[in-house]
């Protein structure tokens, strides 16, 4: 019988550790403490196992083993090691010891754990914070946390598979998202939506893959997993500091050590630059914040990267600002863009209407896919996916899919199952392979529109204009209904007569 540690074992221990914080701080905050501790335990266990291997190799020569460890993928100073912190769990200043340990871990692995401008991934979290209660309460909580995590054996040789840690991390982020409600959309795209987007934009060998609003990087990781082979490079940017830190850890736990994840506001200050221009990518995917207010319109009227040549979006709705950035970041002639948007993006007028018209005139729009309602954390509104293709050449058609009725009912959120995802993906692949001709492809589900139809509709992309989902109501048989009414009226009269009889008896 195998004693290998499985994802569900880690999930159980770590989810249990959350009880230490429940009711004290908001789930959207305590996720950072739990996930940082999971990361620390993992790198400590990996480091210890490697060190043991070198000691055996060099017959117990500690100096040679220590020298070899300096060349490993990760360096863990002795005071940063989980075991050191666990040994000191009863110390009066345990919060401070954890913070110092994390700072030293960061310093020893600057290339991996700090951003290009020197910000470290642990700078936004403090285990010594008064958020965790007064000194006595805080120390008790941190001791419990260390006690919970010491039960986890995360040494690679004891794990069932190489994705165990990454999968546990994703499980936790998803659970925190369902706990955190409204704030969750800021850091997590539901797994079904990420998988769908990754499959629709499947990357070829050698691709550069980019997410300009990467959250905790779950979508980027899905895009990596759907790529043709292991020859790809990953790039992301995230505006929220603690979410950016989660993304960096997430990448590392999934084995993507060389991913370039930057911290900063992508619209005001894009960090992936080559010379004076935006870096270009083969695949650009994102789930940007819906209709972001104050996205930076005033500062970006004269955008030095010319992202808004098709028009400047309204200052209270940043959807087309993100889309414009994504299109501009994709390689000319080959780049693909997949983006999750609220439905208003498809039909709102004014400046948004003008940008939409230009994008369609430039023959960039490949597909419009309507998703079911209540898929996303914190909002019940249905969203859509837009696929842009910079390699459409002569073809000027656009695929519309209405997948809004195809989902599984979930407890809090609806869910896209593999069969729902595959149906969308297969329809889109047939469209790309030129197997679908203009008109209805599948009743109440898919339609291929010509450019002239879009033009006739004044470039309005509202899906019901193309996919007719109208359900005719069944004809009513008036005679049968009248007979049913007559029958019910007779029964009612009979019951009333009986009731009268009972009342007379009661009066006697």
C-alpha positions as CSV (number, residue, x, y, z in Angstrom):
1,X,0.0,0.0,0.0
2,X,1.3,3.4,-1.0
3,X,1.9,6.0,1.7
4,X,2.4,8.8,-0.8
5,X,0.9,12.2,0.1
6,X,-2.1,13.0,-2.2
7,X,-3.6,16.4,-3.0
8,X,-6.6,15.7,-0.8
9,X,-4.3,15.0,2.2
10,X,-2.8,18.4,1.8
11,X,-6.1,20.1,1.2
12,X,-7.6,18.6,4.4
13,X,-4.7,19.7,6.6
14,X,-4.5,23.2,5.1
15,X,-8.2,23.8,5.1
16,X,-8.3,22.8,8.7
17,X,-5.4,25.3,9.4
18,X,-7.8,28.0,8.2
19,X,-9.8,27.6,11.5
20,X,-6.9,29.4,13.2
21,X,-8.0,32.6,11.4
22,X,-11.8,32.2,10.7
23,X,-13.7,35.0,12.4
24,X,-10.6,37.0,13.2
25,X,-9.8,38.4,9.7
26,X,-11.5,38.4,6.3
27,X,-11.0,35.3,4.1
28,X,-9.5,37.4,1.4
29,X,-6.7,38.3,3.9
30,X,-6.1,35.0,5.7
31,X,-5.6,33.2,2.4
32,X,-2.2,35.1,2.2
33,X,-1.1,33.7,5.6
34,X,-2.1,30.1,4.8
35,X,-0.7,30.1,1.2
36,X,2.6,31.7,2.3
37,X,3.0,29.0,5.0
38,X,2.3,26.3,2.5
39,X,4.9,27.8,0.2
40,X,7.4,28.0,3.1
41,X,6.8,24.4,4.2
42,X,7.2,23.1,0.7
43,X,10.5,24.9,-0.1
44,X,11.8,23.9,3.4
45,X,11.0,20.2,2.8
46,X,12.5,20.3,-0.7
47,X,15.6,21.9,0.6
48,X,16.0,19.4,3.5
49,X,15.6,16.4,1.1
50,X,18.2,17.8,-1.3
51,X,20.6,18.5,1.6
52,X,20.2,14.9,2.8
53,X,21.0,13.6,-0.7
54,X,24.2,15.6,-0.8
55,X,25.3,14.5,2.6
56,X,24.9,10.9,1.5
57,X,26.7,11.6,-1.7
58,X,29.7,13.3,0.1
59,X,29.8,10.8,3.0
60,X,28.6,13.2,5.6
61,X,30.9,16.1,4.6
62,X,28.6,19.0,5.6
63,X,30.8,21.7,4.0
64,X,30.7,20.1,0.6
65,X,26.9,19.5,1.0
66,X,26.3,23.1,1.9
67,X,28.4,24.3,-1.1
68,X,26.4,22.1,-3.4
69,X,23.1,23.5,-1.9
70,X,24.1,27.1,-3.0
71,X,23.7,26.0,-6.6
72,X,20.2,24.5,-6.1
73,X,17.0,26.1,-7.5
74,X,16.3,27.6,-4.1
75,X,18.3,28.7,-1.1
76,X,16.7,28.4,2.4
77,X,18.7,30.2,5.2
78,X,18.6,28.2,8.5
79,X,16.5,30.9,10.2
80,X,14.0,30.8,7.3
81,X,13.5,27.1,7.5
82,X,10.0,25.9,8.6
83,X,11.6,23.5,11.2
84,X,13.5,26.4,12.8
85,X,10.3,28.4,13.1
86,X,8.4,25.4,14.4
87,X,11.1,24.7,17.0
88,X,10.7,28.4,18.2
89,X,6.9,28.3,18.2
90,X,6.7,29.1,21.9
91,X,8.9,32.2,21.7
92,X,7.3,35.5,22.7
93,X,8.3,37.1,19.4
94,X,7.4,34.3,17.0
95,X,5.6,36.7,14.7
96,X,8.7,38.7,14.3
97,X,10.8,35.5,13.8
98,X,8.6,34.5,10.9
99,X,8.8,37.9,9.3
100,X,12.6,37.9,9.5
101,X,12.7,34.4,8.2
102,X,10.6,35.4,5.2
103,X,12.7,38.6,4.5
104,X,15.9,36.5,4.6
105,X,14.4,33.9,2.3
106,X,13.5,36.7,-0.2
107,X,17.0,38.2,0.0
108,X,18.6,34.8,-0.6
109,X,16.5,34.2,-3.7
110,X,16.2,37.7,-5.2
111,X,15.9,36.7,-8.8
112,X,12.9,34.4,-8.1
113,X,11.1,36.2,-5.2
114,X,11.4,39.9,-6.1
115,X,10.1,41.9,-8.9
116,X,12.3,43.7,-11.4
117,X,12.0,46.9,-9.4
118,X,13.1,45.2,-6.2
119,X,9.7,44.6,-4.4
120,X,9.7,41.3,-2.5
121,X,6.7,38.9,-2.5
122,X,6.4,39.0,1.3
123,X,6.5,42.7,1.7
124,X,2.7,43.0,2.0
125,X,2.2,40.4,4.7
126,X,3.3,40.4,8.3
127,X,2.9,37.6,10.7
128,X,3.6,40.1,13.4
129,X,0.6,42.2,12.5
130,X,-2.0,43.4,15.1
131,X,-4.6,42.1,12.7
132,X,-4.0,38.7,14.3
133,X,-5.1,39.9,17.7
134,X,-3.3,41.1,20.8
135,X,0.2,39.6,21.5
136,X,-1.1,36.6,23.5
137,X,-3.8,35.8,20.9
138,X,-1.5,36.3,18.0
139,X,1.2,34.0,19.5
140,X,-1.4,31.3,20.2
141,X,-2.6,31.5,16.6
142,X,0.8,31.4,15.1
143,X,1.8,28.4,17.3
144,X,-1.4,26.6,16.1
145,X,-0.6,27.4,12.5
146,X,2.9,26.0,12.8
147,X,1.5,22.9,14.6
148,X,-1.0,22.4,11.8
149,X,1.6,22.6,9.0
150,X,4.2,20.4,10.8
151,X,1.8,17.5,10.1
152,X,2.4,17.9,6.3
153,X,5.3,16.1,4.7
154,X,5.9,17.8,1.4
155,X,9.2,16.2,0.5
156,X,9.1,15.5,-3.2
157,X,9.8,11.7,-2.8
158,X,6.8,11.4,-0.6
159,X,4.4,13.2,-3.0
160,X,2.1,11.2,-5.3
161,X,2.8,13.3,-8.3
162,X,4.7,16.4,-9.4
163,X,1.6,18.6,-9.6
164,X,0.4,17.8,-6.1
165,X,1.6,21.1,-4.5
166,X,0.4,23.2,-7.3
167,X,-3.0,21.5,-7.3
168,X,-3.4,22.0,-3.6
169,X,-2.5,25.6,-4.0
170,X,-5.2,26.0,-6.7
171,X,-7.7,24.1,-4.6
172,X,-7.1,26.6,-1.7
173,X,-7.3,29.7,-3.9
174,X,-10.6,28.4,-5.3
175,X,-12.0,27.7,-1.8
176,X,-10.8,31.1,-0.6
177,X,-12.5,32.6,-3.6
178,X,-15.9,31.0,-2.7
179,X,-15.4,32.2,0.9
180,X,-14.4,35.7,0.0
181,X,-17.4,36.4,-2.2
182,X,-17.3,39.7,-3.9
183,X,-13.5,40.3,-3.5
184,X,-12.7,36.9,-5.1
185,X,-13.0,38.0,-8.7
186,X,-9.9,40.1,-8.1
187,X,-7.6,37.1,-7.7
188,X,-9.3,34.0,-9.2
189,X,-10.9,33.0,-12.5
190,X,-13.1,29.8,-12.1
191,X,-11.4,26.7,-13.3
192,X,-13.9,25.9,-16.1
193,X,-13.6,29.4,-17.6
194,X,-9.8,29.3,-17.4
195,X,-9.7,25.9,-19.1
196,X,-12.1,27.0,-21.8
197,X,-10.0,30.2,-22.6
198,X,-6.8,28.2,-22.6
199,X,-8.2,25.6,-25.0
200,X,-9.7,28.3,-27.3
201,X,-6.2,30.0,-27.6
202,X,-4.1,26.8,-27.5
203,X,-0.4,27.9,-27.9
204,X,2.0,26.4,-30.4
205,X,5.5,25.3,-29.6
206,X,7.8,28.2,-28.7
207,X,5.0,30.5,-27.8
208,X,5.2,33.5,-25.5
209,X,2.0,33.5,-23.4
210,X,0.9,36.6,-21.5
211,X,-1.9,37.6,-19.1
212,X,-1.9,41.4,-18.4
213,X,-4.3,41.1,-15.4
214,X,-3.0,37.7,-14.1
215,X,-4.5,37.6,-10.5
216,X,-3.1,34.5,-8.8
217,X,-2.0,33.2,-12.2
218,X,-4.5,30.3,-12.5
219,X,-5.4,31.3,-16.1
220,X,-1.7,31.5,-17.1
221,X,-1.0,28.1,-15.7
222,X,-4.0,26.6,-17.6
223,X,-2.7,28.2,-20.8
224,X,0.7,26.6,-20.1
225,X,-1.0,23.2,-19.6
226,X,-2.9,23.5,-22.8
227,X,0.2,24.5,-24.9
228,X,1.3,22.1,-27.7
229,X,4.5,21.1,-25.8
230,X,6.7,22.3,-23.0
231,X,8.5,24.9,-25.1
232,X,6.8,28.1,-24.0
233,X,7.5,31.2,-21.8
234,X,5.0,32.8,-19.4
235,X,4.5,36.5,-18.7
236,X,2.0,38.2,-16.4
237,X,1.3,41.5,-14.6
238,X,-0.9,42.1,-11.6
239,X,-1.8,45.4,-9.9
240,X,-2.6,44.1,-6.4
241,X,0.6,43.5,-4.4
242,X,-0.5,40.6,-2.3
243,X,-2.2,38.9,-5.3
244,X,1.0,39.4,-7.4
245,X,2.9,37.6,-4.6
246,X,0.4,34.7,-4.8
247,X,1.0,34.5,-8.5
248,X,4.8,34.3,-8.1
249,X,4.5,31.5,-5.5
250,X,1.9,29.7,-7.7
251,X,4.3,29.7,-10.6
252,X,7.1,28.4,-8.5
253,X,4.9,25.6,-7.0
254,X,3.9,24.5,-10.5
255,X,7.5,24.4,-11.6
256,X,7.5,27.5,-13.8
257,X,10.5,29.1,-12.2
258,X,11.3,31.3,-15.2
259,X,7.9,32.9,-15.5
260,X,8.1,36.7,-15.6
261,X,5.4,38.0,-13.3
262,X,5.5,41.8,-12.7
263,X,3.7,44.0,-10.2
264,X,2.0,47.2,-11.4
265,X,-1.0,48.7,-13.2
266,X,-0.9,47.3,-16.7
267,X,-2.7,50.2,-18.3
268,X,-0.9,53.1,-16.7
269,X,2.5,51.3,-16.4
270,X,2.9,48.1,-18.5
271,X,6.0,46.3,-17.3
272,X,6.7,44.0,-20.2
273,X,8.5,46.3,-22.6
274,X,11.1,45.8,-25.3
275,X,13.0,49.0,-26.1
276,X,10.3,51.7,-26.4
277,X,7.5,49.4,-27.4
278,X,5.2,46.8,-25.8
279,X,6.6,43.3,-25.7
280,X,4.7,41.1,-28.3
281,X,3.2,37.7,-27.6
282,X,1.8,34.8,-29.5
283,X,-1.0,34.2,-27.0
284,X,-2.7,36.9,-24.8
285,X,-5.4,35.8,-22.3
286,X,-7.1,37.6,-19.5
287,X,-10.1,38.0,-17.3
288,X,-9.8,41.8,-16.6
289,X,-11.8,43.6,-13.9
290,X,-15.3,44.1,-15.4
291,X,-16.1,47.7,-16.4
292,X,-13.3,49.2,-14.2
293,X,-14.0,52.8,-13.2
294,X,-11.1,55.3,-13.2
295,X,-8.8,53.1,-15.3
296,X,-6.6,56.0,-16.2
297,X,-8.2,57.6,-19.2
298,X,-6.9,61.1,-18.4
299,X,-3.3,60.0,-18.2
300,X,-3.5,57.8,-21.3
301,X,-5.0,60.2,-23.8
302,X,-1.5,60.5,-25.3
303,X,-0.5,56.9,-24.6
304,X,3.2,56.5,-25.6
305,X,2.5,52.9,-26.7
306,X,-0.3,54.0,-29.1
307,X,-2.7,51.4,-27.7
308,X,-5.8,53.5,-28.2
309,X,-5.4,54.4,-31.9
310,X,-8.9,53.0,-32.5
311,X,-10.4,55.3,-29.8
312,X,-10.2,56.1,-26.1
313,X,-12.7,54.1,-24.0
314,X,-15.0,56.0,-21.5
315,X,-13.3,56.8,-18.2
316,X,-15.9,54.9,-16.1
317,X,-15.5,51.6,-18.1
318,X,-12.1,50.2,-18.8
319,X,-13.2,47.0,-20.7
320,X,-12.0,48.2,-24.1
321,X,-8.9,49.7,-22.6
322,X,-7.8,46.2,-21.5
323,X,-8.9,44.7,-24.9
324,X,-7.0,47.4,-26.8
325,X,-3.8,46.7,-24.7
326,X,-4.2,43.0,-25.4
327,X,-4.6,43.4,-29.1
328,X,-1.6,45.7,-29.2
329,X,0.4,43.2,-27.3
330,X,-0.2,40.3,-29.7
331,X,2.2,39.6,-32.6
332,X,1.1,41.0,-36.0
333,X,0.0,38.3,-38.4
334,X,-0.1,35.4,-35.8
335,X,-1.1,36.7,-32.4
336,X,-4.3,35.3,-30.6
337,X,-6.2,37.1,-27.9
338,X,-8.8,35.6,-25.6
339,X,-10.6,37.8,-23.1
340,X,-13.6,37.5,-20.7
341,X,-15.9,40.5,-20.8
342,X,-19.3,41.7,-19.5
343,X,-22.0,41.6,-22.2
344,X,-22.1,45.4,-22.3
345,X,-18.8,45.3,-24.3
346,X,-20.8,43.7,-27.1
347,X,-23.3,46.4,-27.7
348,X,-22.6,49.7,-25.7
349,X,-22.5,52.7,-28.0
350,X,-20.5,56.0,-28.1
351,X,-16.8,55.6,-27.8
352,X,-17.0,51.9,-27.2
353,X,-19.2,51.5,-30.3
354,X,-16.6,53.3,-32.4
355,X,-13.7,51.2,-31.0
356,X,-15.7,48.0,-31.7
357,X,-16.5,49.1,-35.2
358,X,-12.8,49.7,-35.9
359,X,-11.7,46.4,-34.5
360,X,-14.2,44.6,-36.7
361,X,-13.2,46.6,-39.7
362,X,-9.6,45.6,-39.1
363,X,-10.8,42.0,-39.3
364,X,-9.6,41.0,-35.9
365,X,-12.7,39.5,-34.3
366,X,-12.9,35.7,-34.6
367,X,-15.5,34.6,-32.1
368,X,-18.1,35.8,-29.6
369,X,-19.1,33.2,-27.0
370,X,-21.9,33.8,-24.5
371,X,-21.3,32.0,-21.1
372,X,-23.9,31.0,-18.5
373,X,-24.8,33.3,-15.6
374,X,-23.4,32.9,-12.1
375,X,-20.1,31.4,-13.1
376,X,-17.9,34.0,-11.4
377,X,-17.3,34.7,-7.7
378,X,-19.0,37.8,-6.4
379,X,-21.2,38.5,-9.5
380,X,-24.2,36.7,-10.9
381,X,-24.0,38.5,-14.3
382,X,-23.3,36.4,-17.3
383,X,-20.1,37.1,-19.2
384,X,-18.8,36.5,-22.7
385,X,-15.5,35.5,-24.2
386,X,-14.1,37.4,-27.2
387,X,-11.5,35.8,-29.4
388,X,-9.4,38.1,-31.6
389,X,-7.1,36.7,-34.2
390,X,-4.3,38.8,-35.9
391,X,-3.9,36.1,-38.6
392,X,-7.3,36.0,-40.2
393,X,-6.0,37.1,-43.6
394,X,-8.8,37.2,-46.2
395,X,-11.5,35.5,-44.1
396,X,-14.0,38.0,-42.8
397,X,-16.5,35.9,-40.9
398,X,-17.2,35.7,-37.1
399,X,-18.5,32.8,-35.1
400,X,-21.2,33.3,-32.5
401,X,-21.9,30.7,-29.8
402,X,-24.6,31.0,-27.2
403,X,-23.6,28.6,-24.5
404,X,-25.6,30.3,-21.8
405,X,-27.9,27.4,-21.2
406,X,-25.2,24.7,-20.9
407,X,-23.8,24.3,-17.4
408,X,-24.1,22.3,-14.2
409,X,-25.8,23.8,-11.2
410,X,-23.3,24.4,-8.3
411,X,-24.0,25.1,-4.7
412,X,-22.7,28.7,-4.9
413,X,-21.6,29.0,-8.5
414,X,-22.7,27.4,-11.7
415,X,-20.0,25.3,-13.4
416,X,-18.7,24.5,-16.9
417,X,-18.1,20.8,-17.1
418,X,-15.7,19.1,-19.7
419,X,-18.6,18.3,-22.0
420,X,-19.7,22.0,-22.1
421,X,-16.2,23.2,-22.7
422,X,-15.5,20.6,-25.4
423,X,-18.6,21.5,-27.3
424,X,-17.6,25.1,-27.5
425,X,-14.0,24.3,-28.4
426,X,-14.9,21.8,-31.2
427,X,-17.3,24.3,-32.7
428,X,-14.6,26.9,-32.7
429,X,-12.0,24.5,-34.2
430,X,-14.3,23.6,-37.0
431,X,-14.8,27.3,-37.7
432,X,-11.0,27.9,-37.8
433,X,-10.6,24.9,-40.1
434,X,-13.1,26.5,-42.5
435,X,-15.6,23.7,-42.1
436,X,-18.5,26.0,-41.2
437,X,-20.2,28.1,-43.7
438,X,-22.2,31.2,-43.2
439,X,-25.6,30.9,-41.4
440,X,-27.0,28.7,-38.6
441,X,-24.6,26.0,-37.6
442,X,-26.5,24.5,-34.7
443,X,-30.1,25.6,-33.9
444,X,-30.2,27.8,-30.8
445,X,-26.4,27.4,-30.3
446,X,-24.1,28.6,-33.0
447,X,-24.0,30.9,-36.1
448,X,-21.4,32.1,-38.5
449,X,-21.9,35.8,-39.5
450,X,-20.5,37.6,-42.5
451,X,-18.8,41.0,-42.2
452,X,-21.8,42.6,-44.1
453,X,-24.2,41.2,-41.5
454,X,-22.2,42.8,-38.7
455,X,-22.2,46.0,-40.7
456,X,-26.0,45.8,-41.2
457,X,-26.3,45.4,-37.4
458,X,-24.1,48.6,-36.9
459,X,-21.4,46.4,-35.4
460,X,-23.6,45.4,-32.5
461,X,-22.4,42.0,-31.3
462,X,-25.3,41.2,-29.0
463,X,-25.5,37.4,-29.3
464,X,-29.4,37.1,-29.8
465,X,-29.1,39.1,-33.0
466,X,-27.2,36.1,-34.5
467,X,-28.2,33.0,-32.5
468,X,-31.9,32.7,-32.3
469,X,-32.8,31.1,-29.0
470,X,-36.5,32.1,-29.1
471,X,-38.7,29.3,-27.7
472,X,-42.2,29.2,-29.1
473,X,-44.8,28.6,-26.4
474,X,-46.9,25.6,-26.9
475,X,-50.4,26.3,-28.4
476,X,-53.2,26.3,-25.9
477,X,-56.2,24.0,-26.5
478,X,-59.0,26.4,-25.4
479,X,-61.7,23.7,-25.4
480,X,-59.7,21.4,-23.2
481,X,-58.9,24.2,-20.8
482,X,-62.6,25.2,-20.6
483,X,-63.6,21.6,-19.9
484,X,-60.9,21.5,-17.1
485,X,-62.3,24.7,-15.6
486,X,-65.9,23.4,-15.7
487,X,-64.7,20.2,-13.9
488,X,-62.9,22.1,-11.2
489,X,-65.9,24.4,-10.7
490,X,-68.2,21.4,-10.1
491,X,-65.7,19.9,-7.6
492,X,-65.5,23.2,-5.8
493,X,-69.3,23.5,-5.6
494,X,-69.4,20.0,-4.2
495,X,-66.8,20.8,-1.5
496,X,-68.5,24.1,-0.6
497,X,-71.8,22.2,-0.2
498,X,-70.1,19.7,2.1
499,X,-68.5,22.5,4.2
500,X,-71.9,24.1,4.6
501,X,-73.3,20.8,6.0
502,X,-70.5,20.6,8.5
503,X,-71.0,24.2,9.7
504,X,-74.7,23.5,10.2
505,X,-73.9,20.5,12.3
506,X,-71.4,22.5,14.4
507,X,-74.0,25.2,15.0
508,X,-76.4,22.6,16.4
